Each structure stands twice: as C-alpha cells, then as structure tokens.
Amino acid sequence: MDLDAPAPRPSGARLADTLGRPLRELRVSVTDRCNLRCTYCMPRERFQAHAFAPRAALLTFEELARVAGVFRDLGVRKIRLTGGEPLLRSGLPELVRRLRPLGVELALTTNGLLLPRLAAPLAAAGLDRVTLSLDGLDEAAFARMVDAPYRPADVLAGLDAALAAGLGPVKVNCVVRRGMNEDQVIPLAARFRGTGVVVRFIEYMDVGQTNGWNRREVVTAEEVLATLSSEWPLEAVEPERLGEPALRFRYRDGAGEVGIVASVTRPFCRGCSRARLSAVGELHTCLFSGPSLSLKEPLRAGVDDTALAGLLASRWSARTDRYSELRGDSLVELRARPEMSALGG
C-alpha cells in the first residue's frame, strides 16, 4: 500500500505563511503539569526535579479566550486544548464556556484519567470531542510507557465517560516505541474495531531535548501498516481535510478505521496549519520550532486586539517551519526545541 503520496499544497488562504500554508488550528496548552511520566514526553529522570510554571505565570482563562478570539478572526476554525495534562488545570469547563461563543470546533487531548469526573461538565460547557492517549492494553507495556501507578483500565474508564457524555467521535492515540510497546498494535486495533473509536498509531518523535530519542526506536508507518494488514485487509481513505496528520485506512470488512501518524518517515509539514500556544503564553509555529513569541507581556501591558492581531499575523506570515522535512540537517538538529510537555503534541 502506497504511503508516498505528497501532501496537497494549501491555497486560497486568508492568512498564509511563506509556504502558502493557512492558519486553521490553534493548540492551547493550559498547563505544563502532568500526572504521568511518559518516556517519550516527560521522562521521570529528567523531570524529577523540574520547576513547573507557577499559577501566576499561566495565562488566565480571560486572556486565553481573548487570544483565541483574535486567532479565530485570523482564520482559526479549530481549537484543541492540551497540556501537560489539561484536566489538571482547575476549572477547565469554565474555559470551554468562554471559548464556545467563538463558533469553532473545540477538542481536547488528554490521558483520560480524570475524565470520569470531568467528561460531563466539559460536555455541558460545550466541548465537542476528545482524543485520549493509550499506549497499550497490556499492563506491563503500559507501565513501561507511562512510568506511573495507573492501569489501562483507568484510561478506558475515562473513554467510557467521554462516550457517555457525548464527546465523540473519540480517538485514541498510541505512540509506538520499539522495545517498549510495539506488540500492542494488534491488541489496540482489535479492541476498538467495530466500536466507532478510531485508534491512531504515532511514530516515536524527537520532540524537545529530554526523551533520549533514537531513530532506531522508531517503529515506522510501513511496519505498523504491515502489522495491521497481516491481520485485517485495509484500504486507504482520503483525508477529511487539508493538513490532517494521520494517514487513514479503512477495514475492508466495514469495522471502521485506523490511523497512522508518520511525522518521522512521511513528514506532513507542507500541509500543517497549526499554531501552538504554551501555558505561559509563548506562541510557537511548529512543534519543533525554535524562538517563540511571548504574548503574555503585550497582553498584560494592555495591547488592543488590532495590535495583537498584527503581532500574530506577522509571525505566521513569516513562518518557514518544516523541521520534519529537514530532520538530519546538522544545523536543524542542534537548534533548541521546546518540550512536548509544554506544547501538548
């Protein structure tokens, strides 16, 4: 099955970067804290004594809603709340209530552990859907990946709560790391076949500076697809929208879909339309970007919306990011990169 089809080039954008990519999605980190220590994101040995941002350093819900409104006016049509673990941010349904009048799609990426308590309030506040992280159904494999005293059943309880609250369609993300959990591809796919839940397998990425990334530990999209195809016949599905990160495949027997995010071996930079805002107000134009633009200082200095829109438009218009296409270039590799825990993936 062909994985080499090029990503379509964006066109007709109201606001575009230097490669013609429109601004369509904003990922908002609401906290840099997490209750897991996943090896690919917040390895315990590097975050044991980490100084997390104090509450006063975080953008307030009022500030986040204001920035989101300006982004909406510049073309953003989808806002995804991330972390860290976003459900650790106290009062999160209130932020959703503030964002709902913007008329954009509101999504949340979470490890699901707190969803049994928060799914219903989030749905009532106006959240549209959730994506959960689940890196294995086997308890030993799951423990190797998350390095915290939880079980797959805890995440599945959160998934059930999300479905009961109407936060669907639900997606499940699994980062696949060689020697850790590659044997979980078939069990996870089997668990969600026929349920309406789409599981997406993600190549282990070199985000930040702390996860000890080694390309030899990347289980490639081709390997994942071959593994799945050995069990069930699959056929490729056209993307739903421009810049969609996952390669989509349909089970030929009608049991739903599965996705593969191949950012290492099949970069999708040319279709990327996402901006990212850290919990402390740093704007990043790529998950792997270098210098960020601080929005907190101008916000708290009284900048008006017109000037704020100018700042955002100027930064996006100058955007050149395509790290995944340039991976391996020595100058790019040496550049400092933000941690995934600050930007939410």
C-alpha positions in Angstrom: 0.0 0.0 0.0 1.4 3.4 -1.0 2.4 5.8 1.7 4.3 8.2 -0.5 1.5 10.4 -1.9 2.6 14.0 -1.4 0.5 16.3 0.8 -1.6 18.7 -1.2 -0.4 22.3 -1.1 -2.8 24.8 0.6 -4.3 27.5 -1.5 -6.8 30.3 -1.2 -5.9 31.1 2.4 -6.9 34.4 4.1 -3.6 34.4 6.0 -0.7 32.3 4.8 2.9 31.6 5.7 5.9 31.6 3.4 5.0 28.2 2.0 1.3 29.1 1.4 0.0 27.3 4.5 -3.1 28.8 6.0 -3.7 29.3 9.7 -6.6 27.0 10.6 -5.9 25.3 14.0 -4.7 26.5 17.4 -3.4 24.2 20.1 -3.6 25.7 23.5 -1.6 24.2 26.4 -3.4 25.1 29.6 -0.8 23.6 32.0 2.7 22.2 31.8 2.0 19.7 34.6 1.1 16.0 34.1 0.2 13.1 36.3 2.1 10.7 34.1 5.8 10.5 33.3 5.7 9.0 29.8 9.1 8.1 28.5 8.6 9.9 25.2 7.4 13.1 26.7 8.3 13.7 30.4 10.8 11.0 31.3 11.0 10.8 35.1 14.7 11.0 35.4 14.7 14.4 33.6 11.5 15.8 35.2 12.0 14.6 38.8 13.2 18.0 39.9 11.7 20.0 37.1 10.4 23.5 38.0 6.9 23.8 36.6 5.3 27.2 35.9 3.6 28.8 39.0 -0.1 29.5 38.6 0.6 33.3 38.3 2.7 32.6 35.2 -0.1 30.9 33.3 -2.4 32.8 31.0 -5.7 33.3 32.7 -8.9 32.0 31.1 -9.8 35.6 30.2 -6.5 36.0 28.4 -6.8 32.6 26.7 -10.3 33.4 25.4 -9.2 36.8 24.2 -6.2 35.4 22.2 -8.4 32.6 20.9 -10.9 35.2 19.6 -8.2 37.0 17.7 -6.9 33.8 16.2 -10.5 33.0 15.1 -10.7 36.3 13.3 -7.4 35.4 11.5 -8.8 32.1 10.2 -8.6 29.5 13.0 -11.5 27.1 12.9 -10.5 24.5 15.4 -9.0 24.9 18.9 -7.5 21.9 20.8 -6.9 22.1 24.5 -3.7 20.3 25.6 -1.1 20.3 28.4 0.8 18.7 30.0 -2.4 17.1 31.1 -5.1 19.7 30.5 -7.6 18.2 33.0 -5.2 19.2 35.8 -6.0 22.8 35.2 -8.6 23.8 37.8 -11.9 25.0 36.4 -11.3 23.8 32.8 -15.0 23.7 31.9 -15.1 27.4 32.5 -12.5 28.0 29.8 -14.6 25.8 27.5 -17.6 28.0 28.3 -15.6 31.1 27.4 -14.5 29.6 24.1 -17.8 28.2 23.0 -19.2 31.5 21.6 -16.3 31.7 19.1 -18.1 29.1 17.0 -15.1 27.0 16.3 -14.6 23.3 16.9 -13.4 22.6 20.4 -11.4 19.5 21.1 -9.3 18.1 24.0 -6.3 15.8 24.1 -6.0 14.0 27.5 -4.7 10.9 29.2 -8.2 10.3 30.3 -7.5 9.6 34.0 -9.7 12.5 35.2 -12.5 12.1 32.6 -14.8 10.0 34.8 -15.3 13.2 36.9 -14.9 15.9 34.2 -16.4 14.5 31.0 -20.0 15.5 31.8 -19.1 19.1 32.9 -16.9 19.6 29.9 -19.7 18.4 27.5 -22.2 20.6 29.2 -19.8 23.6 28.8 -19.6 23.0 25.0 -16.6 20.7 24.4 -17.1 18.9 21.1 -14.8 15.8 21.3 -11.8 14.3 23.0 -8.7 12.3 22.0 -7.2 10.0 24.6 -3.7 8.7 24.9 -3.4 4.9 25.5 0.0 3.3 24.8 -1.0 -0.3 25.4 -3.7 -2.7 26.8 -1.1 -4.9 28.4 -0.4 -3.6 31.9 3.4 -4.2 31.7 3.7 -2.5 28.3 1.5 0.4 29.5 3.6 0.8 32.7 6.8 0.9 30.6 5.5 3.7 28.6 3.8 5.9 31.2 6.0 5.2 34.3 3.2 6.0 36.8 0.9 3.9 39.0 -2.0 3.6 36.7 -3.5 0.9 34.5 -5.0 0.7 31.0 -8.4 0.2 32.7 -8.1 3.7 34.2 -7.9 5.2 30.7 -10.7 3.0 29.4 -12.9 4.3 32.2 -12.2 7.8 31.0 -13.0 6.8 27.5 -16.4 5.3 28.6 -17.1 8.5 30.5 -16.4 10.6 27.3 -18.7 8.4 25.2 -21.4 8.6 27.8 -21.2 12.4 27.9 -21.5 12.6 24.1 -17.9 13.7 23.5 -17.5 11.8 20.3 -16.3 10.7 17.9 -13.5 9.7 20.3 -10.0 9.0 19.0 -7.2 7.1 20.8 -3.6 7.9 20.3 -0.8 5.3 20.8 2.9 6.3 20.5 4.8 3.2 19.3 8.3 2.8 20.6 10.5 -0.2 19.6 11.3 -2.4 22.5 8.6 -0.9 24.6 5.1 -1.5 23.2 5.2 -2.4 19.5 3.4 -5.6 20.5 0.4 -3.6 21.4 -0.6 -2.6 17.9 -2.8 -5.6 17.2 -4.4 -5.7 20.6 -5.3 -2.0 20.5 -6.6 -2.2 16.9 -8.7 -5.3 17.9 -10.1 -3.6 21.0 -11.5 -0.7 19.0 -12.5 -2.3 15.8 -16.2 -2.0 15.3 -16.7 0.4 18.2 -16.6 3.7 16.3 -13.5 4.7 18.2 -10.5 5.4 15.8 -7.1 4.4 17.1 -4.1 6.2 15.7 -0.6 4.8 15.9 2.1 7.5 16.1 5.8 7.2 15.2 8.0 8.0 18.2 9.2 11.6 17.7 12.3 13.6 18.6 10.4 16.3 20.4 12.3 18.5 22.9 15.7 17.7 24.4 14.9 15.2 27.2 13.4 12.0 25.8 16.6 10.4 24.5 15.3 9.9 21.1 17.0 7.3 18.9 15.8 6.8 15.4 16.4 3.0 15.8 13.5 3.0 18.3 11.1 4.4 15.7 8.5 1.8 14.6 7.8 3.1 11.1 4.4 3.7 9.5 5.3 0.9 7.0 5.9 -1.5 9.8 2.7 -0.6 11.6 0.7 -0.9 8.4 2.3 -4.2 7.6 1.4 -5.5 11.1 -2.2 -4.4 10.8 -2.5 -5.7 7.2 -1.3 -9.1 8.3 -4.4 -9.4 10.5 -7.1 -7.5 8.6 -7.3 -6.3 4.9 -7.1 -2.5 4.7 -7.7 0.2 2.1 -6.5 3.8 2.1 -9.0 6.6 2.8 -8.8 10.2 1.5 -8.1 12.8 4.2 -11.1 14.6 5.6 -9.3 18.0 5.4 -6.1 19.6 4.3 -3.2 19.1 6.7 -4.7 16.1 8.5 -1.7 14.5 10.3 -2.9 10.9 10.2 -2.8 8.5 7.2 -6.2 6.9 7.3 -7.1 3.3 6.5 -10.5 1.6 6.4 -11.0 -2.1 7.4 -12.4 -3.8 4.3 -14.9 -5.7 6.4 -16.5 -2.5 7.4 -15.3 -2.5 11.0 -14.2 1.2 11.0 -10.9 3.0 10.5 -7.4 3.1 11.9 -4.8 5.9 11.5 -1.0 6.2 11.4 0.8 9.4 12.1 4.1 9.2 10.3 5.8 12.5 11.2 9.3 11.0 11.1 9.2 8.8 7.9 6.4 10.6 6.0 6.5 14.3 7.1 3.4 16.3 6.5 4.9 19.8 7.1 3.6 21.2 3.8 0.0 20.7 4.9 0.5 21.9 8.5 -1.9 24.7 9.5 -1.4 24.7 13.3 -0.2 27.3 15.7 0.6 26.4 19.3 0.3 28.5 22.5 2.1 27.4 25.6 0.5 27.6 29.1 2.7 30.7 29.8 1.7 32.5 26.6 4.6 31.6 24.2 3.4 31.3 20.6 5.1 28.5 18.6 4.5 28.0 14.9 5.8 24.4 15.0 6.0 21.6 17.5 9.8 21.6 16.8 10.1 25.4 16.5 12.9 27.4 17.9 12.4 31.0 19.2 8.8 31.7 20.3 6.8 34.9 20.5 5.6 35.9 24.0 2.0 37.1 24.1 1.8 37.4 27.8 3.8 40.6 28.0 1.8 42.6 25.4 -1.5 41.2 26.9 -0.6 42.4 30.3 0.7 45.7 29.0 -2.7 46.5 27.6 -2.3 45.7 23.9 -5.6 46.1 21.9 -7.0 43.4 19.7 -5.9 45.2 16.5 -2.3 45.3 17.5 -2.5 41.7 18.9 -3.8 40.5 15.5 -0.9 42.3 13.8 1.6 40.5 16.0 0.0 37.1 15.3 -0.3 37.8 11.6 3.2 39.0 11.3 4.6 35.9 13.0 2.5 33.5 10.9 3.3 35.3 7.6 7.0 34.9 8.3 6.7 31.2 9.2 9.1 28.9 7.4 8.9 25.8 9.7 9.3 22.4 8.2 11.5 20.6 10.7 10.3 17.0 9.9 11.3 17.5 6.3 14.8 18.8 7.3 15.4 16.2 10.1 19.0 15.1 9.8 20.4 18.5 8.9 23.1 19.2 11.5 22.1 22.9 12.0 18.5 22.0 12.5 19.3 19.1 14.9 21.4 21.4 17.1 18.6 24.0 17.4 16.9 24.1 20.8 13.4 22.7 20.6 10.5 23.1 23.1 9.4 20.1 25.1 6.3 18.3 24.1 5.0 18.7 27.7 4.9 22.4 27.1 3.0 22.3 23.8 0.8 19.2 24.1 2.0 17.3 21.0 
